[in-house]
Amino acid sequence: VGVGLRDPLAAEEIARRLTLGGWSGGTGQISKIYSIDYDTAMRIVAEIAQVAVESEHRPDIDIRWDRLRITMTTHRPVMIVTDLDFLLAARIDEIAERHGAVTA
């Protein structure tokens, strides 16, 4: 993964990108909650895991009976949001959409 992809983004850039994809957050992390049944969430998570390994970037994942929450940050001495977080967010959105998940 390119080094520049792990550089911190400015708060204004993060805010602009958040308005485009239904994600929320700030300079420390971004997150999104999808409405989806538990069994489908498990299939989505399996695909996210493959993408996470490929991109060398791992999201935090919380599965509930009717919700799937994804949280991402780039771990440094402090948590920051980077291009890599948004690239993975876009891939996760594609996976979730293919399985019928909608933003909660």
C-alpha positions in Angstrom: 0.0 0.0 0.0 1.4 3.4 -1.0 2.8 5.5 1.8 0.8 8.6 0.7 -2.4 6.7 1.2 -1.7 6.7 4.9 -1.1 10.4 5.3 -3.7 12.2 7.5 -6.5 14.0 5.7 -7.6 17.5 6.6 -10.8 17.9 8.5 -12.4 19.7 5.6 -11.5 17.0 3.2 -12.9 14.3 5.5 -16.2 16.3 5.9 -16.5 16.6 2.1 -16.0 12.9 1.5 -18.3 11.9 4.3 -21.2 13.7 2.6 -20.7 11.6 -0.5 -21.0 8.2 0.9 -23.3 8.1 3.9 -20.4 7.6 6.3 -20.0 9.6 9.5 -17.1 10.5 11.7 -14.2 13.0 11.8 -10.4 13.1 11.9 -10.1 10.1 14.2 -12.3 7.5 12.5 -15.2 7.0 10.1 -18.1 4.6 10.4 -21.3 3.4 8.8 -24.2 1.3 10.0 -26.0 -0.9 7.5 -29.4 -2.4 8.0 -29.1 -6.1 7.2 -30.1 -9.5 8.7 -27.5 -11.4 10.7 -26.9 -14.2 8.2 -26.3 -11.8 5.3 -24.1 -9.7 7.5 -21.8 -12.7 8.1 -21.5 -13.2 4.3 -20.7 -9.5 3.9 -18.0 -9.7 6.6 -16.4 -12.7 4.9 -16.0 -10.6 1.7 -14.8 -7.5 3.7 -12.1 -9.7 5.3 -10.7 -10.7 1.9 -10.6 -7.0 0.8 -9.0 -6.0 4.1 -6.2 -8.5 3.7 -5.6 -7.4 0.1 -5.5 -3.7 1.1 -3.5 -4.4 4.3 -6.0 -2.3 6.2 -8.5 -3.8 8.7 -11.8 -2.2 9.8 -13.5 -2.8 13.1 -16.7 -4.8 12.6 -19.7 -5.1 14.9 -22.5 -7.4 13.9 -26.0 -7.3 15.6 -29.1 -9.2 14.7 -30.3 -6.5 12.2 -27.3 -4.2 11.9 -23.7 -4.2 10.7 -21.4 -1.4 11.8 -18.0 -0.8 10.2 -15.5 1.6 11.7 -12.2 2.5 10.2 -9.1 4.4 11.2 -5.5 4.4 10.4 -3.6 3.5 13.5 -0.5 5.5 14.1 0.5 7.0 17.5 -3.0 8.5 17.3 -6.0 7.4 15.2 -6.2 9.3 11.9 -8.4 9.2 8.8 -6.6 8.7 5.5 -7.2 8.0 1.8 -6.9 4.3 2.6 -9.9 4.5 4.9 -12.0 6.0 2.2 -10.8 3.6 -0.4 -11.7 0.6 1.8 -15.0 2.3 2.6 -15.9 2.5 -1.1 -15.1 -1.2 -1.5 -17.2 -2.1 1.6 -20.1 -0.1 0.2 -19.9 -2.1 -3.0 -19.9 -5.4 -1.1 -22.8 -4.3 1.1 -24.9 -3.1 -1.8 -24.4 -6.3 -3.7 -25.9 -8.1 -0.7 -28.9 -5.7 -0.3 -27.6 -3.8 2.7 -28.9 -0.2 3.1 -27.6 2.6 5.3 -29.4 2.5 8.6 
